[in-house]
Amino acid sequence: MKASIVQELAAIVGEDDVSISPFEKTLYSHDAAPVPGVLTALFQTLPDVIVRPAGAGEIAHIMRFASAHRVPVIPRAGATWSLGGTTPVKGGIVLDLVKLNQIREISLDEIWVEVDAGIVWQDLMDQLLLQGLSVLSYPTSALSSTVGGWISTGGLGIGSLKYGHIREQVEALEVVLPTGDICMVSRGSVDPKMEWFIGTEGQFGVISKVRLKIRHAPQRTAVHGVYVPGFRGLSELIGVLVNARMLPYCVKIVDSGILALRSALRHSPLPNANLLLTAFEGSPEEVQDAVNDWDAFIGQMEFERMDERSAEAEWKERYYPMRIGRLGPTLLGGETIIPIGQLESVLPAIQSLGHHYHLRIGTETHVISKDWAVVLALYLSDERRPLTYLPALAVIRDIVQIGLAHGGKPYGLGLWQSVYAARILGKEYLQELKAVKKQVDPQGIMNPGKFFRAETRFGIPIAGVPYHLLMSILSLLCRFG
């Protein structure tokens, strides 16, 4: 990138908030999953420059500049995702939103909060708790994930069972379009629509502020766990829980594969079973009634119960699904959304991948509604060994395919799963979004080369048939390598 361009960006945000350091550019060249070195020839993962704006005004100046010069812009927040959503593929400007981290306003009457998009979930939750308030739901990566990042990429996690997808909790967004225009969009907005910026991974602009529904903090939380041998009857068990008098705040399953990895990490044995953890929140009376119903139901089963102290410790562990990565050196994962009725087929099928590929695979599943669950499958690899690491990436495709075969769909697109765009978004909505993309981003500068379709740095698309052929070859190498 020309020195004059860097100087112009420094004039917008200040010299201290512009970096072309080779070390920093390397740090910003990937998200939670490192890009194999062999693929860097196809993608320009090193950004040309990193810029840290302080607000929507500076973002608007940067967007106008980037549009005029046709420079790619990649919004980046916590980068806790692993699908390449914040990974540059054609260089450009990485827009680090770390400085957008404040609570702007709290309405105690209407129970909402307005925050900068770059605020970390845990920081927001801690500050709300001081006023007796809480968010409705949050990601498992709440310790580092940002509000705007989760709205852009996911929106399903802890609390989704009770309060729904994050789109149901967003009251309004302040967004900066590729043209540099600053818009406030809400549920009633038509052009642009608010939903165009939720789950679309930075394709249409930069979220700078968010107004979220919140709630009064629960007076009591009760957590209970049981060890379930095998997967038979699991769907029925969850069905009873999600149709109870009081809907649980959270229901999750930690399978025996994850527990085995945790045992290796802690050097202490855990039961060879699947853990079903349920959390109830509300008033003391509501929670006690729910616990009584739980006890009466579980009392009819021959399950080993988790003691109260261990259940509380497991609840704290909800923030650390990636902790087993310490056994690594590299932790990889794939996510799929599946019908609850298919859990008994999907979970053992994913476990069996470990036997096929000689990998240690485990799953953590969050029930997100009365009908659906998100399955996160995790396994260990070593990015330092490209001959085994690259084939191991193909296992993510197999995890997604298992979900698809059982009526599910992938959770997110990013760079690596854009071939599933129609399956996730639906053909009609996908066409709408493509038309919107041409309208609001005619230069194609917003996070290019992903989401709608993956493209190499040379503009060559990675289409469905070549993608699946390559993944099949890599799968064979992983299995027999």
RODO-2510 file (C-alpha; in nm, 4 decimals, decimal comma):
residues 481
     n   res          X          Y          Z
     1     m     0,0000     0,0000     0,0000
     2     k     0,1317     0,3425    -0,0922
     3     a     0,2720     0,5560     0,1880
     4     s     0,0382     0,8377     0,0846
     5     i    -0,2664     0,6178     0,1527
     6     v    -0,1376     0,5286     0,4986
     7     q    -0,0828     0,8982     0,5663
     8     e    -0,4386     0,9787     0,4627
     9     l    -0,5732     0,7133     0,7024
    10     a    -0,3516     0,8520     0,9800
    11     a    -0,5017     1,1940     0,9153
    12     i    -0,8434     1,0454     0,9931
    13     v    -0,7697     0,8474     1,3124
    14     g    -0,4245     0,9652     1,4205
    15     e    -0,0850     0,8050     1,3662
    16     d    -0,1093     0,5910     1,6825
    17     d    -0,4164     0,4135     1,5465
    18     v    -0,2714     0,3121     1,2105
    19     s    -0,0271     0,0249     1,1818
    20     i     0,1681    -0,1375     0,9016
    21     s     0,3874    -0,3359     1,1409
    22     p     0,4670    -0,6803     0,9901
    23     f     0,4150    -0,8376     1,3327
    24     e     0,0699    -0,6825     1,3783
    25     k    -0,0312    -0,7627     1,0238
    26     t     0,0504    -1,1276     1,0910
    27     l    -0,1656    -1,1239     1,4043
    28     y    -0,4547    -0,9800     1,2018
    29     s    -0,4166    -1,2276     0,9150
    30     h    -0,6456    -1,4898     1,0699
    31     d    -0,9168    -1,5413     1,3266
    32     a    -0,9401    -1,8224     1,5845
    33     a    -0,8280    -2,0812     1,3257
    34     p    -0,4869    -2,0294     1,1624
    35     v    -0,4800    -2,0392     0,7824
    36     p    -0,2542    -2,3184     0,6525
    37     g     0,0613    -2,1781     0,4990
    38     v     0,0029    -2,3655     0,1741
    39     l    -0,3194    -2,1640     0,1195
    40     t    -0,1579    -1,8236     0,1564
    41     a    -0,0633    -1,8430    -0,2115
    42     l    -0,4375    -1,8387    -0,2915
    43     f    -0,5385    -1,5698    -0,0431
    44     q    -0,3725    -1,2421     0,0515
    45     t    -0,4356    -1,2913     0,4212
    46     l    -0,1934    -1,0211     0,5325
    47     p    -0,3787    -0,6881     0,5524
    48     d    -0,2140    -0,3838     0,4007
    49     v    -0,2906    -0,1707     0,7040
    50     i    -0,4702    -0,1897     1,0394
    51     v    -0,6848     0,1078     1,1450
    52     r    -0,8525     0,1634     1,4822
    53     p    -1,1352     0,4194     1,4549
    54     a    -1,2900     0,5804     1,7628
    55     g    -1,6487     0,6119     1,6399
    56     a    -1,8949     0,6206     1,3530
    57     g    -1,7594     0,9526     1,2244
    58     e    -1,4099     0,8164     1,1718
    59     i    -1,5469     0,4932     1,0248
    60     a    -1,7484     0,6996     0,7761
    61     h    -1,4343     0,8862     0,6638
    62     i    -1,2493     0,5560     0,6237
    63     m    -1,5336     0,4025     0,4221
    64     r    -1,5494     0,6990     0,1850
    65     f    -1,1727     0,6815     0,1420
    66     a    -1,1771     0,3043     0,0827
    67     s    -1,4634     0,3309    -0,1658
    68     a    -1,2853     0,6020    -0,3629
    69     h    -0,9676     0,3918    -0,3813
    70     r    -1,1449     0,0532    -0,4108
    71     v    -0,9622    -0,0829    -0,1090
    72     p    -1,1164    -0,3831     0,0733
    73     v    -1,2366    -0,3204     0,4294
    74     i    -1,2567    -0,6066     0,6784
    75     p    -1,4385    -0,5223     1,0065
    76     r    -1,2828    -0,7012     1,3028
    77     a    -1,3795    -0,7254     1,6671
    78     g    -1,2888    -1,0139     1,8999
    79     a    -1,2073    -1,2517     1,6107
    80     t    -1,3264    -1,5457     1,8243
    81     w    -1,4856    -1,7190     1,5240
    82     s    -1,3034    -1,9854     1,3200
    83     l    -1,4649    -1,9644     0,9748
    84     g    -1,2428    -1,6917     0,8321
    85     g    -1,4978    -1,4128     0,8771
    86     t    -1,2301    -1,1578     0,9695
    87     t    -0,9525    -1,3092     0,7590
    88     p    -0,8477    -1,0874     0,4673
    89     v    -0,8434    -1,2668     0,1335
    90     k    -0,7399    -0,9707    -0,0826
    91     g    -0,5423    -0,7611     0,1643
    92     g    -0,6850    -0,4173     0,2362
    93     i    -0,7800    -0,2365     0,5563
    94     v    -0,8575    -0,4299     0,8715
    95     l    -1,0937    -0,2080     1,0685
    96     d    -1,0275    -0,2963     1,4333
    97     l    -1,3245    -0,1832     1,6442
    98     v    -1,1500    -0,2257     1,9792
    99     k    -1,1950     0,1426     2,0711
   100     l    -1,5743     0,1286     2,0365
   101     n    -1,6218    -0,0143     2,3850
   102     q    -1,8551     0,2046     2,5910
   103     i    -2,2060     0,1850     2,7298
   104     r    -2,3825     0,4937     2,5921
   105     e    -2,7262     0,4865     2,7542
   106     i    -2,9473     0,2685     2,9743
   107     s    -3,3254     0,2987     2,9870
   108     l    -3,4603     0,1679     3,3166
   109     d    -3,8182     0,2396     3,2082
   110     e    -3,8120     0,0599     2,8732
   111     i    -3,5347    -0,1839     2,9811
   112     w    -3,2799    -0,1432     2,7046
   113     v    -2,9144    -0,0524     2,6745
   114     e    -2,7298     0,1287     2,3960
   115     v    -2,3653     0,0303     2,3556
   116     d    -2,0743     0,0655     2,1182
   117     a    -2,0524    -0,2382     1,8941
   118     g    -1,6996    -0,3210     2,0091
   119     i    -1,7849    -0,3675     2,3765
   120     v    -1,7026    -0,7163     2,5077
   121     w    -2,0042    -0,9125     2,6308
   122     q    -1,8554    -0,9866     2,9726
   123     d    -1,7696    -0,6216     3,0289
   124     l    -2,1257    -0,5240     2,9391
   125     m    -2,2691    -0,7931     3,1668
   126     d    -2,0493    -0,6876     3,4595
   127     q    -2,1500    -0,3221     3,4267
   128     l    -2,5202    -0,4044     3,3935
   129     l    -2,5082    -0,6280     3,6994
   130     l    -2,3979    -0,3299     3,9116
   131     q    -2,7421    -0,1835     3,8362
   132     g    -2,9298    -0,5089     3,8901
   133     l    -2,9648    -0,5748     3,5166
   134     s    -2,8596    -0,8459     3,2744
   135     v    -2,8519    -0,9250     2,9039
   136     l    -3,0965    -1,1820     2,7696
   137     s    -2,8454    -1,4129     2,6039
   138     y    -2,4750    -1,4190     2,5231
   139     p    -2,2141    -1,6283     2,3399
   140     t    -1,9986    -1,8949     2,5018
   141     s    -1,7056    -1,6713     2,4021
   142     a    -1,8451    -1,3838     2,6117
   143     l    -1,5075    -1,3183     2,7749
   144     s    -1,3682    -1,1867     2,4457
   145     s    -1,6524    -1,1754     2,1918
   146     t    -1,8067    -0,8346     2,1193
   147     v    -2,1705    -0,7361     2,0909
   148     g    -2,1402    -0,6240     1,7291
   149     g    -1,9342    -0,9271     1,6337
   150     w    -2,1902    -1,1742     1,7668
   151     i    -2,4744    -0,9899     1,5969
   152     s    -2,2822    -1,0039     1,2692
   153     t    -2,1818    -1,3689     1,2843
   154     g    -2,3868    -1,5830     1,5172
   155     g    -2,6482    -1,4812     1,7662
   156     l    -2,7205    -1,8225     1,9197
   157     g    -2,5763    -1,9287     2,2535
   158     i    -2,6415    -1,9255     2,6259
   159     g    -2,9946    -1,8062     2,6979
   160     s    -3,1197    -1,8530     2,3402
   161     l    -3,3497    -2,1337     2,4547
   162     k    -3,5461    -1,8876     2,6676
   163     y    -3,5016    -1,5587     2,4785
   164     g    -3,4432    -1,6549     2,1164
   165     h    -3,1954    -1,5434     1,8511
   166     i    -3,0106    -1,2164     1,9019
   167     r    -3,2164    -1,0642     1,6168
   168     e    -3,5189    -1,0796     1,8491
   169     q    -3,3300    -0,8775     2,1106
   170     v    -3,1873    -0,6003     1,8914
   171     e    -3,3968    -0,2840     1,9049
   172     a    -3,1841    -0,0712     1,6719
   173     l    -2,8432    -0,0475     1,5070
   174     e    -2,6205     0,2395     1,4035
   175     v    -2,4409     0,1297     1,0882
   176     v    -2,1903     0,2907     0,8548
   177     l    -2,2512     0,1977     0,4913
   178     p    -1,9699     0,1497     0,2353
   179     t    -2,0623     0,4924     0,0957
   180     g    -1,9781     0,6494     0,4310
   181     d    -2,3416     0,7253     0,5163
   182     i    -2,4344     0,6732     0,8833
   183     c    -2,7795     0,5185     0,9367
   184     m    -2,9938     0,4278     1,2377
   185     v    -3,1958     0,1198     1,1494
   186     s    -3,4667    -0,0404     1,3607
   187     r    -3,7371    -0,3043     1,3251
   188     g    -3,9494    -0,0715     1,1150
   189     s    -3,6705     0,0331     0,8794
   190     v    -3,7263    -0,0494     0,5133
   191     d    -3,4219     0,0741     0,3218
   192     p    -3,1937    -0,0350     0,4663
   193     k    -3,3589    -0,3123     0,6665
   194     m    -3,2158    -0,3941     1,0080
   195     e    -3,1993    -0,7668     0,9303
   196     w    -2,9544    -0,7024     0,6461
   197     f    -2,6868    -0,6405     0,9100
   198     i    -2,7676    -0,9333     1,1416
   199     g    -2,5834    -1,2566     1,0618
   200     t    -2,4433    -1,1230     0,7345
   201     e    -2,0823    -1,1061     0,8521
   202     g    -1,9961    -0,7483     0,7606
   203     q    -2,1105    -0,7608     0,3979
   204     f    -2,3228    -0,4453     0,3992
   205     g    -2,1524    -0,2068     0,6376
   206     v    -2,0009    -0,1622     0,9801
   207     i    -2,2137    -0,1834     1,2950
   208     s    -2,1004     0,0971     1,5265
   209     k    -2,3746     0,1068     1,7952
   210     v    -2,6370    -0,1368     1,9200
   211     r    -2,9549    -0,0940     2,1227
   212     l    -3,0382    -0,4197     2,3009
   213     k    -3,3288    -0,5404     2,5073
   214     i    -3,2142    -0,6311     2,8570
   215     r    -3,3812    -0,7623     3,1746
   216     h    -3,3653    -0,7382     3,5484
   217     a    -3,0975    -0,9718     3,6774
   218     p    -3,2395    -1,3049     3,7979
   219     q    -3,2694    -1,3368     4,1739
   220     r    -3,1622    -1,6974     4,1710
   221     t    -2,9859    -1,9416     3,9392
   222     a    -2,9963    -2,3165     4,0021
   223     v    -2,7808    -2,5564     3,8015
   224     h    -2,8263    -2,9332     3,7906
   225     g    -2,6436    -3,2015     3,5978
   226     v    -2,6807    -3,5723     3,5300
   227     y    -2,4537    -3,8187     3,3524
   228     v    -2,6339    -3,9979     3,0702
   229     p    -2,4756    -4,3192     2,9372
   230     g    -2,4940    -4,3234     2,5602
   231     f    -2,7326    -4,1142     2,3513
   232     r    -3,0449    -4,3264     2,3529
   233     g    -3,3411    -4,1404     2,4973
   234     l    -3,1545    -3,8080     2,4984
   235     s    -3,3994    -3,6360     2,2637
   236     e    -3,6928    -3,7482     2,4773
   237     l    -3,5212    -3,6241     2,7926
   238     i    -3,4581    -3,2817     2,6395
   239     g    -3,8126    -3,2750     2,5084
   240     v    -3,9438    -3,3026     2,8639
   241     l    -3,7119    -3,0233     2,9831
   242     v    -3,8068    -2,7749     2,7116
   243     n    -4,1769    -2,8371     2,7674
   244     a    -4,1632    -2,8065     3,1461
   245     r    -4,3742    -2,5510     3,3365
   246     m    -4,0696    -2,3231     3,3545
   247     l    -3,8499    -2,3132     3,0465
   248     p    -3,4835    -2,3565     3,1482
   249     y    -3,2462    -2,0695     3,0781
   250     c    -2,9891    -2,3102     2,9389
   251     v    -2,9716    -2,6793     2,8494
   252     k    -2,6439    -2,8158     2,7193
   253     i    -2,4870    -3,1551     2,6560
   254     v    -2,1154    -3,2136     2,7027
   255     d    -2,0392    -3,5491     2,5473
   256     s    -1,7997    -3,8142     2,6724
   257     g    -1,5400    -3,7069     2,4141
   258     i    -1,5120    -3,3578     2,5606
   259     l    -1,5106    -3,4961     2,9146
   260     a    -1,2262    -3,7306     2,8178
   261     l    -1,0257    -3,4373     2,6816
   262     r    -1,0931    -3,2424     3,0000
   263     s    -0,9762    -3,5413     3,2038
   264     a    -0,6490    -3,5399     3,0109
   265     l    -0,6138    -3,1661     3,0661
   266     r    -0,6807    -3,1830     3,4399
   267     h    -0,5105    -3,5189     3,4963
   268     s    -0,8218    -3,6305     3,6855
   269     p    -1,0849    -3,8828     3,5715
   270     l    -1,4389    -3,7849     3,4777
   271     p    -1,7265    -4,0288     3,4182
   272     n    -1,7328    -4,2044     3,0807
   273     a    -2,0772    -4,0675     2,9958
   274     n    -2,2479    -3,7630     2,8502
   275     l    -2,3233    -3,4725     3,0811
   276     l    -2,6619    -3,3032     3,0593
   277     l    -2,6543    -2,9657     3,2354
   278     t    -2,9649    -2,7570     3,3011
   279     a    -2,9785    -2,4031     3,4430
   280     f    -3,2958    -2,2383     3,5766
   281     e    -3,3186    -1,8631     3,6400
   282     g    -3,5850    -1,6402     3,7916
   283     s    -3,7375    -1,5543     4,1270
   284     p    -3,6593    -1,7865     4,4206
   285     e    -4,0134    -1,9271     4,4055
   286     e    -4,0063    -1,9893     4,0296
   287     v    -3,6687    -2,1570     4,0427
   288     q    -3,7646    -2,3764     4,3376
   289     d    -4,0752    -2,4971     4,1546
   290     a    -3,8638    -2,5783     3,8504
   291     v    -3,6073    -2,7629     4,0623
   292     n    -3,8844    -2,9642     4,2280
   293     d    -4,0196    -3,0661     3,8864
   294     w    -3,6658    -3,1552     3,7768
   295     d    -3,6052    -3,3675     4,0859
   296     a    -3,9364    -3,5486     4,0439
   297     f    -3,8620    -3,6265     3,6798
   298     i    -3,4966    -3,7231     3,7170
   299     g    -3,5840    -3,9312     4,0231
   300     q    -3,7596    -4,1727     3,7867
   301     m    -3,4362    -4,2236     3,5900
   302     e    -3,1318    -4,4280     3,6809
   303     f    -2,8855    -4,1485     3,6088
   304     e    -2,5830    -4,0532     3,8148
   305     r    -2,6364    -3,7019     3,9431
   306     m    -2,3645    -3,4397     3,9461
   307     d    -2,3122    -3,2957     4,2925
   308     e    -2,4062    -2,9317     4,3502
   309     r    -2,0508    -2,8007     4,3719
   310     s    -1,9479    -2,9754     4,0494
   311     a    -2,2602    -2,8458     3,8731
   312     e    -2,1715    -2,4887     3,9738
   313     a    -1,8158    -2,5419     3,8505
   314     e    -1,9491    -2,6749     3,5204
   315     w    -2,1713    -2,3678     3,4859
   316     k    -1,8627    -2,1480     3,5173
   317     e    -1,6998    -2,3670     3,2527
   318     r    -1,9593    -2,2454     2,9976
   319     y    -1,7197    -1,9668     2,9000
   320     y    -1,4369    -2,2054     2,8175
   321     p    -1,5405    -2,4627     2,5559
   322     m    -1,2035    -2,4012     2,3877
   323     r    -0,9958    -2,4624     2,7012
   324     i    -0,9122    -2,8140     2,5797
   325     g    -0,7076    -2,6415     2,3097
   326     r    -0,4246    -2,6383     2,5627
   327     l    -0,3748    -3,0037     2,4722
   328     g    -0,3273    -2,8875     2,1097
   329     p    -0,1287    -2,7098     1,9904
   330     t    -0,4217    -2,6304     1,7565
   331     l    -0,7929    -2,6676     1,8249
   332     l    -1,0296    -2,6982     1,5301
   333     g    -1,4062    -2,7141     1,5278
   334     g    -1,7185    -2,7312     1,3185
   335     e    -2,0731    -2,6257     1,4069
   336     t    -2,4096    -2,7429     1,2821
   337     i    -2,7690    -2,6621     1,3750
   338     i    -2,9859    -2,9745     1,3919
   339     p    -3,3362    -3,0794     1,4974
   340     i    -3,3466    -3,1987     1,8584
   341     g    -3,5062    -3,5223     1,7441
   342     q    -3,1876    -3,6018     1,5482
   343     l    -2,9429    -3,5670     1,8396
   344     e    -2,9354    -3,9424     1,9010
   345     s    -2,8135    -3,9944     1,5439
   346     v    -2,5928    -3,6885     1,4927
   347     l    -2,3838    -3,6977     1,8103
   348     p    -2,2629    -4,0592     1,7766
   349     a    -2,2049    -4,0033     1,4030
   350     i    -1,9727    -3,7119     1,4833
   351     q    -1,7997    -3,9174     1,7526
   352     s    -1,7384    -4,1912     1,4968
   353     l    -1,5384    -3,9466     1,2844
   354     g    -1,2700    -3,9713     1,5495
   355     h    -1,2291    -4,3425     1,4801
   356     h    -1,2212    -4,2896     1,1029
   357     y    -0,9641    -4,0107     1,1150
   358     h    -0,7651    -4,1090     1,4231
   359     l    -0,8641    -3,7890     1,5993
   360     r    -0,9966    -3,7134     1,9457
   361     i    -1,3341    -3,5521     1,8768
   362     g    -1,5889    -3,4277     2,1275
   363     t    -1,9086    -3,2251     2,1084
   364     e    -2,0753    -2,9556     2,3157
   365     t    -2,4410    -2,9015     2,2302
   366     h    -2,6619    -2,6071     2,3255
   367     v    -3,0375    -2,6379     2,2974
   368     i    -3,1468    -2,3102     2,1338
   369     s    -3,5233    -2,3653     2,1036
   370     k    -3,7849    -2,6313     2,1627
   371     d    -3,6972    -2,7780     1,8243
   372     w    -3,3316    -2,6998     1,7495
   373     a    -2,9825    -2,7370     1,8934
   374     v    -2,6366    -2,6117     1,7965
   375     v    -2,3647    -2,8767     1,8007
   376     l    -2,0031    -2,7622     1,8326
   377     a    -1,7594    -3,0425     1,7489
   378     l    -1,4001    -2,9902     1,8615
   379     y    -1,0805    -3,1795     1,7865
   380     l    -0,7056    -3,1309     1,8126
   381     s    -0,4536    -3,0847     1,5353
   382     d    -0,1155    -2,9184     1,4768
   383     e    -0,0876    -2,6202     1,2424
   384     r     0,2929    -2,6648     1,2409
   385     r     0,2513    -2,9859     1,0403
   386     p     0,0792    -2,8868     0,7151
   387     l     0,0720    -3,2417     0,5780
   388     t    -0,1627    -3,3449     0,8593
   389     y    -0,3182    -3,0076     0,9482
   390     l    -0,4592    -2,9331     0,6031
   391     p    -0,6352    -3,2715     0,5721
   392     a    -0,7688    -3,2293     0,9270
   393     l    -0,9518    -2,9154     0,8130
   394     a    -1,1617    -3,1372     0,5873
   395     v    -1,3207    -3,2979     0,8926
   396     i    -1,5149    -2,9724     0,9434
   397     r    -1,6862    -3,0407     0,6093
   398     d    -1,7774    -3,3917     0,7294
   399     i    -1,9290    -3,2490     1,0489
   400     v    -2,1448    -3,0143     0,8420
   401     q    -2,2453    -3,2959     0,6067
   402     i    -2,3651    -3,5050     0,8998
   403     g    -2,5846    -3,2171     1,0077
   404     l    -2,7219    -3,1695     0,6574
   405     a    -2,7995    -3,5395     0,6265
   406     h    -3,0176    -3,5146     0,9371
   407     g    -3,2210    -3,2087     0,8412
   408     g    -2,9779    -2,9519     0,9781
   409     k    -2,7645    -2,6722     0,8388
   410     p    -2,4237    -2,5134     0,9043
   411     y    -2,3883    -2,2394     1,1643
   412     g    -2,2336    -1,9502     0,9732
   413     l    -2,0575    -1,9061     0,6398
   414     g    -1,7397    -1,7001     0,6580
   415     l    -1,4731    -1,7972     0,4059
   416     w    -1,4722    -2,1737     0,4485
   417     q    -1,8457    -2,2528     0,4271
   418     s    -1,9761    -2,0093     0,1664
   419     v    -2,0731    -2,3052    -0,0570
   420     y    -2,3628    -2,3590     0,1850
   421     a    -2,5042    -2,0072     0,1510
   422     a    -2,8297    -2,1192    -0,0100
   423     r    -2,8794    -2,3935     0,2514
   424     i    -2,8365    -2,1494     0,5397
   425     l    -3,0112    -1,8412     0,4025
   426     g    -3,2652    -1,9950     0,1665
   427     k    -3,2528    -1,9286    -0,2084
   428     e    -3,5040    -1,6441    -0,2021
   429     y    -3,3383    -1,4515     0,0820
   430     l    -2,9958    -1,5153    -0,0692
   431     q    -3,1064    -1,3522    -0,3928
   432     e    -3,2439    -1,0557    -0,1977
   433     l    -2,9116    -1,0138    -0,0180
   434     k    -2,7159    -1,0346    -0,3426
   435     a    -2,9289    -0,7539    -0,4851
   436     v    -2,8745    -0,5494    -0,1686
   437     k    -2,4998    -0,6066    -0,1957
   438     k    -2,4932    -0,4552    -0,5447
   439     q    -2,7006    -0,1633    -0,4215
   440     v    -2,5153    -0,0632    -0,1038
   441     d    -2,1651    -0,1832    -0,1955
   442     p    -2,1243    -0,1374    -0,5707
   443     q    -1,7447    -0,1340    -0,5407
   444     g    -1,7488    -0,4670    -0,3529
   445     i    -1,5137    -0,3418    -0,0810
   446     m    -1,6923    -0,4821     0,2267
   447     n    -1,5272    -0,8047     0,3471
   448     p    -1,4852    -0,9396    -0,0077
   449     g    -1,4199    -1,2973    -0,1156
   450     k    -1,6457    -1,4756     0,1342
   451     f    -2,0056    -1,5207     0,2562
   452     f    -2,1759    -1,5179    -0,0878
   453     r    -1,8924    -1,7165    -0,2409
   454     a    -1,5304    -1,7759    -0,1523
   455     e    -1,2814    -1,6209    -0,3909
   456     t    -0,9064    -1,6361    -0,4167
   457     r    -0,6957    -1,3225    -0,4255
   458     f    -0,7121    -1,3510    -0,8064
   459     g    -1,0920    -1,3396    -0,8117
   460     i    -1,1296    -1,7106    -0,8929
   461     p    -1,4390    -1,8498    -0,7138
   462     i    -1,4213    -2,1665    -0,5055
   463     a    -1,7447    -2,3274    -0,6223
   464     g    -1,9385    -2,6216    -0,4790
   465     v    -1,8141    -2,9111    -0,6925
   466     p    -1,4403    -2,8259    -0,6754
   467     y    -1,4762    -2,7524    -0,3025
   468     h    -1,6351    -3,0871    -0,2220
   469     l    -1,3908    -3,2721    -0,4467
   470     l    -1,0956    -3,1108    -0,2692
   471     m    -1,2481    -3,1837     0,0722
   472     s    -1,3038    -3,5476    -0,0220
   473     i    -0,9400    -3,5838    -0,1264
   474     l    -0,8241    -3,4224     0,1961
   475     s    -1,0572    -3,6496     0,3948
   476     l    -0,8913    -3,9544     0,2405
   477     l    -0,5489    -3,8157     0,3225
   478     c    -0,6607    -3,7526     0,6805
   479     r    -0,8048    -4,1015     0,7150
   480     f    -0,5145    -4,2928     0,5670
   481     g    -0,2305    -4,0468     0,6246
***
